Amino acid sequence: MHLIWFRRDLRVLDNRALSAAGESSDPVVGIFIETPVQWASHHLAPKQAGLIKARLEALRAELRSLNIPLVLECADDFSEAAEKVVAYATQIDAQAVFVNHEYELNEAQRDEKAKAELESKGIAWHAFDDRNLFAPGTIKSGKGEPYKVFTPFKKACLRALDGMDASPRQKPTKRETNSAVDAIFLQLKPIHFDYPTEDVADWASDEKGILAHMRRYCREQVADYKRQRDFPAVDATSQLSPYLAIGALSPRQCLARLQQEHADWREPDTGAATWLSELIWRDFYQEVSAQNPAISKKYSFLAWGESVVWDNDLTLFEAWKAGKTGFPIVDAAMHQLNQTGWMHNRLRMIVASFLTKDLLIDWRWGEDYFMSKLIDGDFASNNGGWQWSASVGTDAQPYFRIFNPTTQGERFDSDGRFIRRWLPALKQVPGKHIHQPWQWADQYAQTLDYPRPVVDHATQRKKALAIFEAAKNQPQEQTP
């Protein structure tokens, strides 16, 4: 008997652990462990929990067609989850447990515990690098060191793609009927979560629907990605990130389809090459997280980031969360996040810069809030994006580069189409005034059901520059 422990790899196609478990004729059983206390400590969004639950229901049916049962267990935290897997593997007399690596600190510690306990009982542990195009540690500089800057990392990845077979793995063959497996099927209970979940009816959760979404995007929209990706009113991004985050889709599946549809996927400045860069960014942040465990402990990548003295005004933080800052592009973006569990990538940068540079609030507050809302929450990518915006991470924007929320809105939502969609109180404001509605309201004696700006950008910019300059000049201690 082989046991596969599913985590953030909720798919049948191109699942290396599942493929390996199914290579022999041995029966295969799947297990997933819900960990509500651990998830709460990691700020797992109920929206993402809803997608995981929906995906597990579809995955159970997909595995059933292969005669592989999927068992659901519940444990408070990762440590108890490891114990549950050991106990279940022992119960079904499994010869081996198969997993795909997870690289964050808590997850790695969980797996070390499970591996040690299983091997002490004579049960083999087989772990595979499955999550990325390139496993952390495989793309190194000429000096044999991990990259700390994205552009050379990307160039090295593109070189490594030469001659590499990134073809997705096929699903295992259907298992033969087995009385022990049949007994497990009879004992399966409906999938239930103790963790709160939100409705995800707008998102596909079955393999057919997810793959159709990916294929359609690669075929019909990737060519325009570079030209249109920064404009939130345009439906130009793939919105595949939720599936990549929970492993319902692999980056290799995306790459294979991209290469099949676009012969120019390597050509600079094409939509295909730009979209491939996004997949490589995902690998890069996984690399940074894996190579720097302190990041999982909430430390800044750059040591001086720990010396920044944040204002951390709770009233301003609540205004930011609620989309009531008086800056339309920021508020519209936050309403999109709060109502849908997703936010356009350009807007993620704008609202993160606003929180850290205008409101002078610790980036970790924003990081946690995003994770608590995002259907595509992924620790490494979310952390990397927030540290980039706060200028304390790898490949970060310089601390003196501070987004002006008004000009960002004018540039990327010039006619206010996105703003009006999410802020109906501003629907009557003329286009040229939409980004500074109170100037119009005051000039024409109009009443707005919309807050005035909570800060003055120019004033806050000067204050941010001084705070960041002071932090950089502090003696630095080594990050643990």
The 8 nearest C-alpha neighbors of each residue, nearest first, counted from 0:
[[1, 93, 26, 25, 94, 27, 2, 92],
 [2, 0, 27, 95, 93, 94, 96, 26],
 [1, 3, 96, 28, 29, 27, 97, 93],
 [4, 2, 97, 29, 96, 98, 5, 28],
 [3, 5, 30, 98, 29, 31, 97, 2],
 [6, 4, 31, 30, 8, 3, 9, 7],
 [5, 7, 8, 31, 4, 9, 32, 245],
 [8, 6, 245, 246, 9, 5, 244, 247],
 [9, 7, 246, 6, 10, 5, 247, 245],
 [10, 8, 247, 246, 7, 5, 245, 6],
 [9, 11, 247, 12, 8, 14, 246, 58],
 [10, 12, 170, 14, 13, 9, 62, 17],
 [11, 13, 170, 169, 14, 10, 168, 167],
 [14, 12, 168, 167, 169, 15, 11, 170],
 [13, 15, 17, 12, 16, 11, 18, 10],
 [14, 16, 18, 17, 129, 19, 13, 127],
 [15, 17, 19, 98, 18, 97, 14, 99],
 [16, 18, 20, 14, 19, 15, 21, 3],
 [17, 19, 15, 21, 16, 20, 171, 14],
 [18, 20, 16, 22, 21, 17, 15, 97],
 [21, 19, 17, 18, 22, 16, 1, 97],
 [20, 22, 18, 19, 171, 23, 17, 27],
 [23, 21, 19, 20, 18, 24, 171, 25],
 [24, 22, 25, 21, 20, 19, 26, 1],
 [23, 25, 26, 22, 21, 174, 175, 27],
 [26, 24, 23, 0, 27, 1, 21, 174],
 [27, 25, 0, 1, 174, 24, 28, 177],
 [26, 28, 1, 67, 2, 0, 25, 29],
 [29, 27, 2, 68, 67, 3, 1, 69],
 [30, 28, 69, 3, 2, 4, 68, 70],
 [29, 31, 70, 4, 69, 71, 5, 3],
 [32, 30, 71, 5, 4, 72, 70, 6],
 [33, 31, 72, 73, 71, 80, 34, 74],
 [32, 34, 73, 35, 74, 72, 31, 192],
 [35, 33, 75, 74, 76, 37, 36, 38],
 [36, 34, 38, 194, 37, 75, 39, 33],
 [37, 35, 75, 39, 38, 76, 34, 40],
 [38, 36, 76, 40, 39, 34, 35, 41],
 [39, 37, 35, 41, 43, 40, 36, 34],
 [38, 40, 42, 36, 41, 37, 43, 35],
 [39, 41, 37, 38, 42, 36, 43, 35],
 [40, 42, 38, 39, 43, 37, 370, 367],
 [43, 41, 371, 39, 40, 370, 38, 44],
 [44, 42, 38, 371, 41, 39, 370, 45],
 [43, 45, 371, 372, 46, 47, 373, 370],
 [46, 44, 196, 48, 197, 47, 195, 49],
 [47, 45, 197, 49, 44, 374, 48, 196],
 [46, 48, 374, 50, 44, 49, 45, 51],
 [47, 49, 45, 51, 196, 50, 46, 52],
 [50, 48, 196, 46, 197, 52, 47, 51],
 [49, 51, 47, 53, 48, 52, 54, 199],
 [52, 50, 48, 54, 49, 53, 55, 47],
 [53, 51, 55, 49, 54, 50, 48, 56],
 [54, 52, 50, 56, 55, 51, 204, 49],
 [53, 55, 204, 51, 57, 56, 52, 58],
 [56, 54, 58, 52, 57, 53, 59, 51],
 [55, 57, 53, 59, 54, 58, 52, 60],
 [56, 58, 54, 60, 205, 55, 59, 61],
 [59, 57, 55, 61, 60, 56, 54, 62],
 [60, 58, 62, 56, 57, 61, 69, 55],
 [59, 61, 63, 57, 58, 62, 64, 56],
 [62, 60, 58, 63, 64, 59, 57, 65],
 [63, 61, 67, 65, 59, 64, 60, 58],
 [64, 62, 66, 60, 65, 67, 61, 68],
 [63, 65, 62, 66, 61, 60, 173, 67],
 [66, 64, 173, 62, 63, 67, 174, 172],
 [65, 67, 63, 174, 64, 173, 62, 68],
 [68, 66, 62, 63, 28, 65, 27, 69],
 [67, 69, 28, 184, 63, 29, 70, 66],
 [70, 68, 29, 30, 59, 28, 67, 71],
 [69, 71, 30, 29, 31, 68, 187, 72],
 [70, 72, 31, 30, 32, 69, 190, 73],
 [73, 71, 32, 33, 31, 70, 74, 30],
 [74, 72, 33, 32, 34, 75, 71, 80],
 [75, 73, 34, 80, 79, 76, 33, 32],
 [74, 76, 34, 36, 35, 79, 37, 73],
 [75, 77, 37, 34, 79, 78, 36, 74],
 [76, 78, 80, 79, 109, 81, 37, 34],
 [79, 77, 81, 80, 76, 109, 82, 112],
 [78, 80, 82, 81, 77, 76, 74, 83],
 [81, 79, 77, 83, 74, 82, 78, 76],
 [82, 80, 113, 84, 78, 79, 83, 109],
 [81, 83, 79, 85, 80, 84, 86, 78],
 [84, 82, 80, 86, 81, 85, 87, 79],
 [83, 85, 87, 81, 86, 82, 88, 80],
 [86, 84, 82, 88, 83, 87, 117, 89],
 [87, 85, 83, 89, 84, 88, 90, 82],
 [86, 88, 90, 84, 89, 85, 83, 91],
 [89, 87, 93, 85, 90, 91, 86, 84],
 [88, 90, 92, 86, 87, 91, 85, 93],
 [89, 91, 87, 88, 92, 86, 93, 85],
 [92, 90, 88, 93, 89, 87, 0, 179],
 [91, 93, 89, 90, 88, 94, 0, 87],
 [94, 92, 0, 88, 1, 95, 91, 89],
 [93, 95, 122, 0, 1, 123, 92, 96],
 [96, 94, 123, 122, 1, 93, 124, 2],
 [95, 97, 2, 124, 3, 1, 123, 125],
 [96, 98, 3, 125, 16, 126, 2, 124],
 [99, 97, 126, 16, 4, 3, 125, 100],
 [98, 100, 127, 126, 16, 129, 128, 101],
 [101, 99, 128, 127, 126, 102, 98, 129],
 [102, 100, 106, 103, 107, 99, 130, 7],
 [101, 103, 289, 107, 100, 104, 106, 288],
 [104, 102, 106, 105, 107, 101, 289, 288],
 [103, 105, 107, 106, 292, 295, 108, 102],
 [106, 104, 108, 107, 103, 109, 77, 295],
 [105, 107, 109, 108, 103, 104, 101, 110],
 [106, 108, 104, 110, 109, 105, 102, 103],
 [107, 109, 111, 105, 110, 106, 104, 112],
 [110, 108, 106, 112, 107, 111, 77, 78],
 [109, 111, 113, 107, 112, 108, 114, 106],
 [112, 110, 108, 114, 109, 113, 115, 107],
 [111, 113, 109, 110, 115, 114, 116, 108],
 [114, 112, 81, 110, 116, 115, 111, 117],
 [113, 115, 111, 117, 112, 116, 124, 110],
 [114, 116, 118, 112, 113, 117, 119, 111],
 [117, 115, 119, 113, 118, 114, 112, 120],
 [118, 116, 122, 114, 120, 119, 115, 85],
 [117, 119, 121, 122, 120, 115, 116, 123],
 [118, 120, 116, 117, 121, 115, 122, 114],
 [121, 119, 118, 117, 122, 116, 89, 123],
 [120, 122, 118, 119, 123, 117, 94, 95],
 [121, 123, 118, 117, 95, 94, 120, 124],
 [124, 122, 95, 118, 96, 94, 121, 125],
 [125, 123, 96, 95, 114, 97, 126, 122],
 [124, 126, 97, 96, 98, 123, 127, 95],
 [127, 125, 98, 99, 97, 100, 124, 16],
 [128, 126, 99, 100, 129, 16, 98, 15],
 [129, 127, 100, 134, 99, 130, 126, 131],
 [128, 130, 99, 127, 131, 15, 100, 14],
 [129, 131, 128, 249, 132, 100, 134, 99],
 [132, 130, 133, 282, 134, 129, 250, 128],
 [131, 133, 251, 250, 134, 282, 130, 279],
 [134, 132, 131, 135, 137, 282, 138, 156],
 [133, 135, 131, 128, 137, 136, 132, 130],
 [136, 134, 286, 137, 133, 289, 285, 138],
 [135, 137, 138, 134, 145, 139, 286, 290],
 [136, 138, 135, 134, 139, 133, 145, 286],
 [139, 137, 136, 155, 156, 145, 140, 133],
 [140, 138, 145, 143, 144, 137, 146, 141],
 [139, 141, 143, 142, 144, 146, 145, 138],
 [140, 142, 143, 139, 144, 145, 155, 146],
 [143, 141, 140, 144, 139, 145, 146, 138],
 [142, 144, 140, 139, 141, 145, 138, 146],
 [143, 145, 139, 140, 142, 146, 141, 136],
 [146, 144, 139, 140, 147, 136, 143, 138],
 [145, 147, 148, 152, 140, 139, 144, 151],
 [146, 148, 393, 145, 149, 394, 287, 152],
 [149, 147, 394, 146, 150, 393, 151, 152],
 [148, 150, 152, 151, 153, 394, 283, 147],
 [149, 151, 153, 152, 148, 154, 155, 394],
 [152, 150, 154, 153, 149, 155, 148, 146],
 [153, 151, 149, 155, 150, 154, 146, 156],
 [152, 154, 156, 150, 151, 155, 149, 157],
 [155, 153, 151, 157, 156, 152, 158, 150],
 [154, 156, 158, 152, 153, 157, 151, 159],
 [157, 155, 159, 153, 158, 154, 152, 160],
 [156, 158, 160, 154, 159, 155, 153, 161],
 [159, 157, 155, 156, 160, 161, 154, 153],
 [158, 160, 156, 161, 157, 155, 163, 162],
 [159, 161, 163, 157, 158, 162, 156, 164],
 [162, 160, 159, 163, 158, 157, 164, 156],
 [161, 163, 160, 164, 159, 158, 165, 157],
 [164, 162, 160, 161, 165, 159, 166, 158],
 [163, 165, 166, 162, 160, 161, 167, 255],
 [166, 164, 251, 163, 167, 255, 254, 132],
 [165, 167, 164, 255, 168, 251, 252, 13],
 [168, 166, 13, 252, 251, 165, 169, 12],
 [169, 167, 13, 12, 166, 170, 14, 15],
 [168, 170, 12, 13, 171, 167, 18, 11],
 [169, 171, 12, 11, 18, 172, 168, 13],
 [172, 170, 21, 18, 169, 173, 22, 17],
 [171, 173, 174, 170, 65, 21, 22, 169],
 [172, 174, 65, 66, 171, 175, 64, 67],
 [175, 173, 66, 65, 172, 26, 176, 67],
 [176, 174, 177, 173, 66, 26, 24, 25],
 [175, 177, 174, 178, 66, 181, 180, 26],
 [176, 178, 180, 179, 181, 175, 26, 174],
 [177, 179, 181, 180, 182, 176, 183, 184],
 [180, 178, 182, 181, 177, 183, 91, 26],
 [181, 179, 183, 177, 182, 178, 184, 68],
 [180, 182, 178, 184, 183, 179, 177, 185],
 [181, 183, 185, 179, 180, 184, 178, 186],
 [182, 184, 180, 186, 185, 181, 187, 179],
 [185, 183, 181, 187, 182, 186, 68, 180],
 [184, 186, 182, 183, 187, 181, 188, 180],
 [187, 185, 183, 184, 188, 182, 181, 70],
 [188, 186, 184, 185, 183, 70, 189, 69],
 [187, 189, 190, 186, 71, 70, 191, 185],
 [190, 188, 191, 187, 56, 71, 70, 192],
 [191, 189, 188, 56, 71, 192, 52, 55],
 [190, 192, 189, 193, 52, 71, 188, 194],
 [193, 191, 194, 190, 33, 195, 52, 196],
 [192, 194, 195, 35, 191, 33, 73, 196],
 [193, 195, 35, 192, 196, 48, 45, 38],
 [196, 194, 45, 193, 197, 48, 192, 49],
 [197, 195, 45, 49, 48, 46, 194, 198],
 [196, 198, 46, 49, 45, 199, 195, 48],
 [197, 199, 200, 49, 46, 196, 50, 201],
 [200, 198, 201, 202, 50, 49, 197, 46],
 [199, 201, 202, 198, 203, 204, 50, 53],
 [202, 200, 199, 203, 198, 204, 339, 50],
 [203, 201, 200, 199, 204, 50, 209, 208],
 [204, 202, 208, 209, 205, 201, 200, 199],
 [203, 205, 54, 53, 202, 57, 209, 206],
 [206, 204, 57, 208, 207, 203, 209, 54],
 [205, 207, 209, 208, 210, 204, 10, 57],
 [208, 206, 210, 205, 209, 211, 204, 212],
 [209, 207, 211, 205, 203, 210, 206, 212],
 [210, 208, 212, 206, 211, 207, 203, 205],
 [209, 211, 213, 212, 207, 208, 214, 206],
 [210, 212, 208, 214, 209, 213, 215, 207],
 [213, 211, 209, 215, 210, 214, 208, 216],
 [214, 212, 210, 216, 211, 215, 217, 209],
 [215, 213, 211, 217, 216, 212, 210, 218],
 [216, 214, 218, 212, 213, 217, 219, 211],
 [215, 217, 220, 213, 219, 218, 214, 212],
 [218, 216, 221, 214, 215, 219, 257, 220],
 [217, 219, 215, 216, 260, 214, 220, 221],
 [220, 218, 216, 217, 215, 221, 222, 214],
 [219, 221, 216, 222, 223, 217, 218, 224],
 [222, 220, 224, 217, 223, 270, 271, 216],
 [221, 223, 270, 220, 224, 271, 269, 219],
 [224, 222, 221, 270, 226, 220, 225, 227],
 [223, 225, 270, 221, 228, 227, 226, 222],
 [226, 224, 270, 228, 227, 223, 273, 269],
 [227, 225, 223, 224, 228, 270, 229, 222],
 [226, 228, 224, 225, 229, 235, 230, 223],
 [227, 229, 224, 235, 230, 225, 236, 226],
 [230, 228, 345, 227, 231, 411, 344, 226],
 [231, 229, 411, 232, 233, 228, 227, 412],
 [230, 232, 233, 343, 229, 417, 412, 234],
 [231, 233, 417, 230, 416, 234, 412, 418],
 [234, 232, 231, 235, 230, 227, 228, 236],
 [235, 233, 236, 232, 231, 237, 228, 230],
 [234, 236, 228, 233, 227, 224, 237, 220],
 [237, 235, 238, 228, 234, 224, 343, 227],
 [236, 238, 239, 216, 235, 213, 240, 221],
 [239, 237, 240, 236, 241, 242, 341, 343],
 [238, 240, 237, 242, 241, 243, 213, 212],
 [239, 241, 243, 242, 238, 375, 244, 237],
 [242, 240, 375, 244, 243, 239, 374, 245],
 [243, 241, 247, 248, 244, 240, 245, 239],
 [242, 244, 246, 240, 248, 241, 245, 249],
 [245, 243, 241, 242, 375, 377, 246, 240],
 [246, 244, 7, 242, 243, 247, 8, 9],
 [247, 245, 8, 7, 243, 9, 248, 244],
 [246, 248, 9, 242, 10, 245, 243, 8],
 [249, 247, 246, 243, 242, 10, 250, 252],
 [248, 250, 251, 252, 243, 246, 253, 247],
 [251, 249, 253, 252, 132, 254, 131, 278],
 [252, 250, 254, 249, 253, 165, 255, 132],
 [251, 253, 255, 249, 250, 254, 167, 256],
 [254, 252, 250, 251, 256, 255, 257, 249],
 [253, 255, 251, 257, 256, 252, 258, 250],
 [254, 256, 252, 258, 257, 253, 251, 259],
 [255, 257, 259, 253, 258, 254, 260, 252],
 [258, 256, 254, 260, 259, 255, 261, 217],
 [257, 259, 255, 261, 256, 260, 254, 264],
 [258, 260, 256, 257, 261, 255, 262, 254],
 [259, 261, 257, 258, 218, 256, 217, 262],
 [262, 260, 263, 258, 264, 257, 259, 271],
 [261, 263, 264, 258, 260, 259, 265, 257],
 [264, 262, 266, 261, 265, 271, 269, 272],
 [265, 263, 271, 272, 261, 262, 266, 258],
 [266, 264, 263, 272, 267, 271, 262, 269],
 [265, 267, 263, 264, 269, 272, 268, 271],
 [268, 266, 269, 272, 265, 273, 264, 263],
 [269, 267, 266, 270, 273, 272, 225, 271],
 [270, 268, 272, 271, 267, 266, 273, 225],
 [269, 271, 222, 225, 224, 273, 223, 221],
 [272, 270, 264, 274, 269, 273, 221, 222],
 [273, 271, 264, 275, 269, 274, 265, 270],
 [272, 274, 276, 270, 275, 271, 225, 269],
 [273, 275, 271, 277, 276, 272, 270, 224],
 [274, 276, 272, 278, 277, 273, 271, 279],
 [277, 275, 279, 273, 274, 278, 280, 272],
 [276, 278, 280, 274, 275, 279, 281, 273],
 [279, 277, 281, 275, 276, 280, 282, 250],
 [278, 280, 276, 282, 281, 277, 283, 275],
 [281, 279, 283, 277, 282, 278, 276, 284],
 [280, 282, 278, 279, 283, 284, 380, 285],
 [283, 281, 279, 285, 280, 284, 131, 286],
 [284, 282, 280, 286, 285, 281, 279, 287],
 [283, 285, 287, 286, 379, 281, 380, 282],
 [286, 284, 282, 288, 283, 379, 287, 289],
 [285, 287, 135, 283, 289, 284, 288, 290],
 [288, 286, 284, 290, 285, 289, 291, 283],
 [289, 287, 285, 291, 286, 290, 379, 284],
 [288, 290, 286, 102, 287, 291, 285, 103],
 [289, 291, 287, 288, 286, 292, 145, 135],
 [290, 292, 288, 293, 289, 294, 287, 295],
 [293, 291, 294, 295, 104, 289, 288, 290],
 [294, 292, 296, 295, 291, 298, 479, 297],
 [295, 293, 298, 297, 296, 292, 291, 288],
 [294, 296, 293, 297, 292, 104, 103, 288],
 [297, 295, 293, 294, 298, 292, 104, 479],
 [298, 296, 294, 295, 299, 293, 363, 382],
 [299, 297, 294, 293, 296, 300, 478, 305],
 [298, 300, 301, 304, 391, 392, 302, 305],
 [299, 301, 392, 391, 393, 302, 298, 294],
 [302, 300, 391, 299, 303, 304, 392, 393],
 [303, 301, 304, 478, 305, 475, 300, 299],
 [304, 302, 305, 306, 471, 301, 475, 470],
 [303, 305, 391, 302, 306, 299, 301, 307],
 [304, 306, 303, 307, 302, 299, 298, 470],
 [307, 305, 470, 304, 303, 308, 473, 471],
 [308, 306, 470, 304, 305, 309, 467, 466],
 [307, 309, 306, 310, 466, 470, 467, 305],
 [308, 310, 359, 311, 360, 361, 307, 466],
 [309, 311, 359, 312, 360, 308, 358, 361],
 [312, 310, 360, 309, 313, 361, 359, 316],
 [311, 313, 315, 314, 310, 316, 360, 358],
 [314, 312, 316, 315, 311, 317, 318, 360],
 [315, 313, 317, 316, 312, 318, 319, 311],
 [314, 316, 318, 317, 312, 313, 319, 358],
 [317, 315, 313, 319, 318, 314, 320, 312],
 [316, 318, 320, 314, 319, 315, 321, 313],
 [319, 317, 323, 315, 321, 316, 324, 320],
 [318, 320, 316, 322, 317, 321, 324, 323],
 [321, 319, 317, 318, 322, 316, 333, 323],
 [320, 322, 318, 319, 323, 317, 333, 334],
 [323, 321, 330, 333, 319, 320, 334, 324],
 [322, 324, 318, 321, 325, 330, 319, 450],
 [323, 325, 453, 326, 318, 452, 319, 322],
 [324, 326, 452, 451, 450, 323, 327, 453],
 [325, 327, 324, 329, 328, 452, 330, 404],
 [328, 326, 330, 329, 331, 434, 325, 418],
 [327, 329, 331, 408, 330, 326, 418, 332],
 [330, 328, 332, 327, 350, 326, 331, 333],
 [329, 331, 322, 327, 333, 332, 328, 323],
 [332, 330, 421, 334, 328, 418, 333, 329],
 [333, 331, 335, 329, 330, 334, 346, 328],
 [332, 334, 336, 330, 322, 335, 331, 337],
 [335, 333, 337, 331, 336, 332, 322, 338],
 [334, 336, 332, 333, 338, 337, 339, 342],
 [337, 335, 340, 333, 341, 342, 334, 339],
 [338, 336, 334, 335, 339, 340, 333, 372],
 [337, 339, 335, 336, 334, 340, 341, 333],
 [340, 338, 341, 336, 335, 337, 342, 334],
 [341, 339, 373, 336, 374, 372, 337, 338],
 [340, 342, 336, 339, 373, 374, 335, 343],
 [341, 343, 336, 335, 344, 347, 332, 346],
 [342, 344, 346, 345, 231, 347, 341, 332],
 [343, 345, 347, 346, 342, 348, 229, 231],
 [346, 344, 348, 347, 229, 343, 349, 231],
 [345, 347, 349, 348, 344, 343, 332, 350],
 [348, 346, 344, 345, 350, 349, 351, 343],
 [347, 349, 351, 346, 345, 350, 352, 388],
 [348, 350, 346, 352, 351, 347, 353, 345],
 [349, 351, 353, 347, 352, 329, 348, 346],
 [352, 350, 354, 348, 353, 349, 388, 347],
 [351, 353, 349, 388, 355, 350, 356, 354],
 [352, 354, 357, 350, 351, 356, 355, 349],
 [355, 353, 358, 351, 352, 360, 357, 356],
 [354, 356, 359, 360, 352, 353, 389, 358],
 [355, 357, 359, 353, 352, 463, 358, 354],
 [358, 356, 353, 459, 359, 354, 355, 456],
 [357, 359, 354, 360, 355, 356, 353, 315],
 [360, 358, 355, 356, 310, 309, 357, 354],
 [359, 361, 311, 355, 309, 358, 354, 310],
 [362, 360, 363, 364, 309, 355, 311, 359],
 [361, 363, 365, 364, 355, 366, 385, 360],
 [364, 362, 366, 365, 361, 367, 297, 385],
 [365, 363, 362, 367, 366, 361, 368, 360],
 [364, 366, 368, 362, 363, 367, 369, 351],
 [365, 367, 363, 369, 364, 368, 362, 385],
 [368, 366, 370, 364, 365, 369, 363, 371],
 [369, 367, 365, 371, 370, 366, 364, 372],
 [368, 370, 372, 366, 371, 367, 373, 365],
 [371, 369, 367, 376, 368, 372, 373, 42],
 [370, 372, 44, 42, 368, 43, 369, 367],
 [373, 371, 44, 340, 369, 370, 368, 374],
 [374, 372, 340, 376, 375, 370, 341, 369],
 [373, 375, 47, 340, 46, 376, 241, 341],
 [376, 374, 241, 373, 240, 244, 377, 47],
 [377, 375, 373, 370, 374, 378, 244, 381],
 [378, 376, 380, 244, 379, 381, 375, 370],
 [377, 379, 381, 380, 382, 376, 370, 103],
 [378, 380, 382, 284, 285, 381, 377, 288],
 [381, 379, 383, 382, 284, 377, 378, 384],
 [382, 380, 384, 378, 383, 379, 377, 385],
 [381, 383, 385, 379, 384, 380, 378, 386],
 [384, 382, 380, 386, 381, 385, 284, 379],
 [385, 383, 387, 381, 382, 386, 380, 388],
 [384, 386, 388, 382, 387, 383, 389, 362],
 [385, 387, 392, 389, 391, 383, 388, 384],
 [388, 386, 395, 390, 384, 392, 385, 389],
 [387, 389, 385, 352, 390, 386, 351, 384],
 [388, 390, 386, 387, 391, 355, 385, 362],
 [391, 389, 395, 398, 387, 396, 388, 397],
 [392, 390, 304, 386, 301, 389, 299, 300],
 [393, 391, 386, 300, 387, 395, 301, 390],
 [392, 394, 395, 147, 300, 148, 387, 391],
 [393, 395, 148, 149, 392, 387, 396, 147],
 [396, 394, 387, 390, 392, 393, 397, 391],
 [395, 397, 390, 387, 398, 400, 388, 394],
 [398, 396, 399, 400, 390, 395, 401, 391],
 [399, 397, 390, 400, 396, 467, 401, 464],
 [398, 400, 397, 401, 464, 396, 467, 463],
 [401, 399, 397, 398, 396, 402, 390, 464],
 [400, 402, 399, 403, 356, 352, 460, 398],
 [403, 401, 404, 352, 400, 349, 407, 353],
 [402, 404, 405, 406, 407, 401, 456, 353],
 [405, 403, 407, 406, 402, 408, 349, 326],
 [406, 404, 408, 407, 403, 434, 409, 326],
 [405, 407, 409, 408, 403, 404, 410, 402],
 [408, 406, 404, 410, 405, 409, 403, 411],
 [407, 409, 405, 412, 406, 328, 411, 410],
 [410, 408, 413, 406, 407, 412, 411, 405],
 [409, 411, 407, 408, 413, 412, 406, 405],
 [410, 412, 230, 408, 413, 409, 407, 229],
 [413, 411, 415, 408, 409, 414, 410, 230],
 [412, 414, 409, 415, 410, 411, 408, 416],
 [413, 415, 430, 416, 412, 431, 433, 409],
 [416, 414, 418, 412, 417, 413, 419, 433],
 [415, 417, 419, 418, 414, 232, 420, 412],
 [416, 418, 232, 420, 415, 419, 231, 412],
 [417, 419, 415, 331, 420, 416, 421, 422],
 [420, 418, 422, 426, 416, 423, 421, 417],
 [419, 421, 417, 418, 422, 423, 416, 331],
 [420, 422, 331, 419, 418, 423, 334, 335],
 [421, 423, 419, 424, 418, 425, 420, 331],
 [422, 424, 426, 425, 419, 421, 420, 418],
 [425, 423, 422, 426, 448, 449, 447, 427],
 [426, 424, 423, 428, 427, 422, 419, 433],
 [427, 425, 423, 419, 428, 424, 422, 429],
 [426, 428, 425, 429, 424, 423, 419, 430],
 [427, 429, 425, 426, 433, 432, 430, 436],
 [430, 428, 432, 431, 433, 427, 426, 439],
 [429, 431, 433, 414, 432, 415, 428, 413],
 [430, 432, 429, 433, 414, 434, 413, 428],
 [433, 431, 430, 436, 435, 429, 434, 439],
 [434, 432, 436, 430, 435, 428, 431, 415],
 [433, 435, 432, 436, 327, 405, 408, 409],
 [436, 434, 432, 433, 437, 438, 439, 405],
 [435, 437, 433, 439, 432, 438, 434, 440],
 [438, 436, 440, 439, 435, 441, 451, 447],
 [439, 437, 441, 436, 440, 435, 442, 432],
 [438, 440, 442, 437, 436, 441, 443, 432],
 [441, 439, 445, 437, 443, 444, 442, 438],
 [440, 442, 444, 438, 439, 443, 437, 445],
 [443, 441, 439, 440, 444, 438, 445, 437],
 [442, 444, 440, 445, 441, 439, 438, 446],
 [445, 443, 441, 440, 442, 446, 439, 437],
 [446, 444, 440, 443, 441, 447, 439, 442],
 [447, 445, 440, 444, 448, 441, 449, 437],
 [448, 446, 449, 445, 424, 440, 425, 437],
 [449, 447, 424, 446, 450, 425, 423, 451],
 [448, 450, 447, 424, 451, 325, 323, 425],
 [451, 449, 325, 323, 452, 324, 448, 453],
 [450, 452, 325, 453, 449, 437, 324, 326],
 [453, 451, 325, 454, 324, 326, 450, 455],
 [452, 454, 324, 325, 451, 455, 315, 450],
 [455, 453, 452, 456, 459, 357, 358, 458],
 [454, 456, 458, 457, 459, 452, 453, 357],
 [455, 457, 459, 458, 460, 454, 357, 403],
 [456, 458, 460, 459, 455, 461, 403, 357],
 [459, 457, 460, 455, 461, 456, 462, 454],
 [460, 458, 462, 456, 357, 461, 457, 463],
 [459, 461, 463, 457, 462, 458, 456, 464],
 [462, 460, 464, 459, 458, 463, 465, 457],
 [461, 463, 459, 465, 460, 464, 466, 458],
 [464, 462, 466, 460, 465, 461, 356, 459],
 [465, 463, 461, 467, 462, 466, 468, 399],
 [464, 466, 468, 462, 463, 467, 469, 461],
 [467, 465, 463, 469, 468, 464, 462, 470],
 [466, 468, 470, 464, 469, 465, 463, 307],
 [467, 469, 465, 471, 470, 466, 464, 472],
 [470, 468, 472, 466, 467, 471, 465, 473],
 [471, 469, 306, 307, 467, 473, 472, 468],
 [470, 472, 468, 303, 469, 473, 467, 306],
 [471, 473, 469, 470, 468, 474, 303, 475],
 [472, 474, 470, 471, 475, 469, 306, 303],
 [475, 473, 472, 476, 303, 471, 470, 306],
 [474, 476, 303, 473, 302, 477, 306, 471],
 [477, 475, 478, 302, 474, 303, 479, 305],
 [476, 478, 479, 302, 475, 303, 301, 474],
 [477, 479, 302, 476, 293, 298, 299, 300],
 [478, 293, 477, 298, 292, 476, 296, 291]]
